Amino acid sequence: MPVIDGSPGPDTLGTSQAVFAVQPVAAAHVAVDMRQTLRWLCIGAALLPSLKIAGNASPVFLLDALRAGRAGSFGAETFDNRWKTFPQDFPSARFLKERGIKRVLLIQRDAGQPSEDLAHVLLRWQEEGISIFVARAETTDSAELIHVNRPSRFRALWHRALALVGLKRADGGGFGAWPQGSSGS
């Protein structure tokens, strides 16, 4: 299940040519270029019906590793579509354990700690007895058990509100908006 709480930006879906281009064109002033993510999601959706997936198969969660955007400040013409994930976006450890899930495999570019926002999810699972393994995307055959480091504001009442500081909220909820005072709104 893809977990995406961002917007590809204005006009990204206006023509499928921009999303499905083999040779990507420059992103039009967005903090996170989601065109390749959308392209691969569509390719996966087309392949999914041909796969034979058991009814009791374990779930898979897909996050965009680039969801936090590139470093630096954004100008008035940059559409802020950065986003974070929260524990509420995932099933609880209890729910997973009731379905026989006792370990999780995190596949990412580096085999180290998960990103700060994902650590809030994984540490909750780990505290409830679910083992967390991590593997590099290039070599998924060598996963190692990790202890997820405690992220800042872990289980803090105001964590979600504090985590969203600096991200632009869309009028209808979720993320994706023009910075205040932009001519793009």
Secondary structure by P-SEA (a helix, b strand, c coil): cccccccccccccccccccccccccccccccccaaaaaaaaaaaaaaccccccccccbbbbbbcccccccccccccccccccccccccccccaaaaaaacccbbbbbccccccccaaaaaaaaaaaaabbbbbbbccccccbbbbbcccccccccccaaaaaaaccccccccccccccccccccc
